[in-house]
Amino acid sequence: MTLLFTDAEVTDHLDASTAVEAMREAVLAAYAGLLVAPPRASTPLNGGRLVTTAGQLTGEWYGFRSYDTFGHPEGEQAVVLHDARSGRIRAIAVGEEIGSRRTGAIGGVAVDALARADARTVAVLGAGRQAWTQLWAASAVRPLAEVAVYCRTPEVREAFAARVRAELGLNARAVTTAAAAVRGRDLVLLATDSPTPVLDAGDLAPGAHVNVVGFKQQGRSEFGPDLLDRAEVLATDSPEQAMDYQPPMLAAVPPYADRLHHLGAVLAGALPGRTDADQVTLFCSVGLAGTEVFLLDRLARVAVPRP
C-alpha cells in the first residue's frame, strides 16, 4: 500500500536528529557515488516553470520531487518514492515540509562538520520556513544557548523569536539590524529572500560558521564576495549543482571555484574542514538532488517500521 504523508504528518513523525542523520548518510552516499543526484531540471511553461529533482539510491529506491514557480497561494509540492526492485510507489509526500526539513537537515550536517565544537550562539537572518528549519536542525547538533533574530519586518522577527522560545526552548530575542544579530555569534544562518547582500562579512566573529540558503547567484545574492573572501573553508552539498546555476553561483566562479569543496569529502575525511578555531567557515546550500526522496524513505521507515 502506498503511504501518503501530509505536512502535519511529516512534522509529527520527523524529528531533527532523525532528519540530520538521514542527510548525513545522503551526503556521504552522494560523495561515494551511491546516490545518483543530477542537477535539477526546469521546464518552461506558460507563466512559470515546473522544476523536478530526481535521485536514486542504487539498489534501494528512486524518485523525484516536483514544484512550480507559478506562485499560486495554494500551490503544492510532491515527493514520490519508488521501490527500486519492483518499481511500485512506496510513499508520496504532499506539501512543503519534506523539502524544508531536508534543506534544514543538510544545514545541520554542515554545522556539525564545520562549526566549532563549542559553538553556542546563533544569528538567524530571515524568519521564514527555511530559517526555521536551519535553526531546528542546528539545535540537534549543538547545545545552543542564545539566538538573535533579524528580518526586515519587526512583528515577524518578534514572532519568530517567540516561536524559538516556545518550541525549541532557547533564549531568543529579536534585534533591529543584521549587524546586531551577527556580531559575536558562533553560527550565522542566512536564509532570506533578498536579492541583495544583507550580511557584512566584517561583522563576523573570528571562528564563525555561516550557512547560506537563499539567493546566491551573480546579480542576485543575499551575500557578497566579501563573505567568500573572508571564509577560509568553502563547502557545498552538490558541486555539480553549484556549477549548473545560470547565472553562475558566486562561489562557483574564479577565484572561489577551486576552494569550493564537497561537504561529503569533509564528512568522509578525504578533505579537512575547520583546522583552526579562528577560521571562518562557509556552507553554500544548493539542494542536493534526491535528498527529499532519501528523507521520505527514512520517514516511511520511522512512521511505519518494516517487520
C-alpha positions, 0 to 999 in steps of 0.5 A, a space after each residue: 500500500 502506498 503511504 501518503 504523508 501530509 505536512 502535519 504528518 511529516 512534522 509529527 513523525 520527523 524529528 531533527 536528529 532523525 532528519 540530520 542523520 538521514 542527510 548525513 548518510 545522503 551526503 556521504 552516499 552522494 560523495 561515494 557515488 551511491 546516490 545518483 543526484 543530477 542537477 535539477 531540471 526546469 521546464 518552461 511553461 506558460 507563466 512559470 516553470 515546473 522544476 523536478 529533482 530526481 535521485 536514486 539510491 542504487 539498489 534501494 529506491 528512486 524518485 523525484 520531487 516536483 514544484 512550480 514557480 507559478 506562485 499560486 497561494 495554494 500551490 503544492 509540492 510532491 515527493 514520490 518514492 519508488 521501490 527500486 526492485 519492483 518499481 511500485 510507489 512506496 510513499 508520496 509526500 504532499 506539501 512543503 515540509 519534506 523539502 524544508 526539513 531536508 534543506 534544514 537537515 543538510 544545514 545541520 550536517 554542515 554545522 556539525 562538520 564545520 562549526 566549532 565544537 563549542 559553538 553556542 550562539 546563533 544569528 538567524 537572518 530571515 524568519 521564514 520556513 527555511 530559517 526555521 528549519 536551519 535553526 531546528 536542525 542546528 539545535 540537534 547538533 549543538 547545545 545552543 544557548 542564545 539566538 538573535 533574530 533579524 528580518 526586515 519586518 519587526 512583528 515577524 522577527 518578534 514572532 519568530 523569536 517567540 516561536 524559538 522560545 516556545 518550541 525549541 526552548 532557547 533564549 531568543 530575542 529579536 534585534 533591529 539590524 543584521 549587524 546586531 544579530 551577527 556580531 559575536 555569534 558562533 553560527 550565522 544562518 542566512 536564509 532570506 529572500 533578498 536579492 541583495 547582500 544583507 550580511 557584512 562579512 566584517 561583522 563576523 566573529 573570528 571562528 564563525 560558521 555561516 550557512 547560506 540558503 537563499 539567493 546566491 547567484 551573480 546579480 542576485 545574492 543575499 551575500 557578497 564576495 566579501 563573505 567568500 573572501 573572508 571564509 577560509 573553508 568553502 563547502 557545498 552539498 552538490 558541486 555539480 549543482 553549484 556549477 549548473 546555476 545560470 547565472 553562475 553561483 558566486 562561489 562557483 566562479 574564479 577565484 572561489 571555484 577551486 576552494 569550493 569543496 564537497 561537504 561529503 569529502 569533509 564528512 568522509 575525511 578525504 578533505 579537512 574542514 575547520 583546522 583552526 578555531 579562528 577560521 571562518 567557515 562557509 556552507 553554500 546550500 544548493 539542494 542536493 538532488 534526491 535528498 527529499 526522496 532519501 528523507 521520505 524513505 527514512 520517514 516511511 521507515 520511522 512512521 511505519 517500521 518494516 517487520 
